[in-house]
Amino acid sequence: MKIVPIGPNHYRDAVHLSAYAFQSPLTEETITEKMKRYETESLYGIFAENQLAAKLHIRPFSIWMYQQNVMMGGVASIATYPEHRRMGFVKALLIHALKEMKDNGQWISVLHPFSIPFYRKYGWELFSHYKKMSLNQTDLQPKARTPGYIKRFTKDAFNDHVEEIYRDYSQQMIGMFDRPTAWWRNNVLDRSIGAVYYGDDHQPLGYIIYSIGEERMVIPEFVPLNHEAREGLWNFICQHDSMVTEVDISLHAEDPLLYTLEDPEQPVTYHLYGMVRIVDAKSFLDMFPFQWKHANERLRFHLRDEYAPWNNGTFQMDPPRHNNQEKQDVIDVTLTINSLSTLLLGYMRPKELTALNLLDINEQDVSRLEHLIPHDQPNFLDFF
């Protein structure tokens, strides 16, 4: 089968394939909008009898990890017409996409899966989840008044302080988008409202994104930089008690808001969100901030990757001031690209992966590997 770039002459065909596969209604306006967006993406397809049969998009993003901005390939809009399914088209497109992303300097890739088991086969792995808290009107009990204040905003009356808060917050996490202003306006705030909490010195300290309708408040982003902002934002939510009977708040998995509530016994659900894959292991490992303790340490990953052959083999990492004259203290780890991805993107720790028999490592070296891997946590908010 032949995989080719999809150019502007076939953008309309790509729109119609997505609409069929994802059962989304089309108008001429939405077709035009999607075709315009395709100009910033890389589309690849397989044609059968001169008709587009299957396709895949790579959307270029940048994400924050370990205080570094890294290019990421977002794999999306994978679709096949039913008469061409189970013929290996999607497999071929995914393998092709890995090579394209490597050549484009996109060392990691993220996707939103329709099936976790399916994408695990090709090396993508879990890397983020969030918790959703569902509250009733009677649960909206405000805390003591904080010294700061709230300012609301919309996409048309944008508050660029939200970008400042987000940037500070995202650099503490792994995997959060480097969001341009246009992404804020068109994707985050499209039909939502924002609210920024300021301290008494007028410093922006936190924000929420929310929508209200049919007596229900939905908060997909709750981002405080400190506890004062957490309480100030909570109090703002509580001021809607005369307008809503239900509130759904999505929180980072480790956010302590639930613990601070007057009645913390609330319904909470956990949701997996996004899968990640290291595309170019060598480039990724070269930039990774291992926490070296000794000059004679050495780490070797013996990596298996069925679908990106350039990742197969042994990768050796040394501290910046490595001393070749001393006896080498080597940690050897054998693992798959799935385990390497979830390990270095912060979702699973060495001890956890070892307990699941997903790392082949000497028992005495597990704690040493734990010290080498930073403890930054993943947090992925965006859908694409």
Phi, psi and omega in degrees: 000149183250128178255129183228154171296142176266117181265179183305330181296340182243012178300317181297321177298320179295320178299315182291327176294316177299317182298320179292313185291321185257007174053048180251135181291151181237141167235166178299328179294315180291326177298316180296318179298315181294318179297326176294318180294328181299338181296338181260002184246169172250120181248136178231142184216166173239129181253144174232122183052045176067014176243140179296122183255327182206154182206166177209143177247144168244116181258128184278122176228168168237140178233159177265135171206128181052045178061020176241146177265119188237137177289138183228139174262115178270112181273125188208171174051041176282124185210147177219138173293146189301328181289350180246008181283159181058036176240010178084010182294314182294318176304312180297320179294320179295317179296318178298318181298322179300316179295318179297316180295319177301313181295334180270003180076018177267093189288339179228157180226145177231146173214161172257114190277144166277339180209116179298314180301323181298310184283337173300325180301331185257012171103352175282146185218161179301142175210000179202147169211161179226166177247143178244128182251127181250120186240156173257169181305320183290345179278351185277074180256110184292157176267182177302146184300133177271161184285348185267199184208168184245142168232127177273160177204166178225179179296330181274333174243072191285145177246107185288355174295334179296327178293323178296315178297312182300318181298316178297317182291315186294331180283353172270352188243176174246127169100000182280141181301145162274095190276119169287162182302323180298326178293320177302310185292315191270334184248313184281316188256009190316303179237025184243175178240150175242157175217128179254135174263130178247142172286175182292348174265014178069019177276126177291126189237353180178166179207161167230152168247133185209166172220154180228134177189141179052046176062028180229133178250125180242126184238095181281341179227122178232105192230090174263142175271342176207180186287328176301316179295322179301314180290322179296319178292320177299316179299322177297318177300317182296334179292355177265014186295340177271354185252335188229155174249346179223144175224126174248123181240125173266129186231152167304143187306331183257006180293134186270014183306314182305317181299329186274351184289156178301318175236096183282359179277079184239155176295124179230132176238150179249138186230125173291143184213105176088151174231149185235154176214132170284124183270317183236095187298316183299310180297320181294315181293328179296330181263353187288134184274070176301142183266075184292143177249326187229148184289342182260009177288151176208136180240131178235121172261124174259105197253141175242129180214105186292331189249356174229084190300336178294345179270350180286135176132195183252131179241124184251132178241134179236153174293159183304324181252049182297136181253104181285348182280333181276163174297132184280135179255092193261135170252118179255130181226125174254131186198169177266169177296328177300311183292322178297319182295311182290333178288307187279343173268008166087004184279323179235145180264161179306317180297321181293315181293324178295318179297335179267008181060033179257354171237133172260104188209146175298139185304321183288347181266351183297313181294329177292320177294324176304317182290334182282335185263121178301162183258019176301147185252143177283149177203113184240121188252335194263147173250142180216000000 
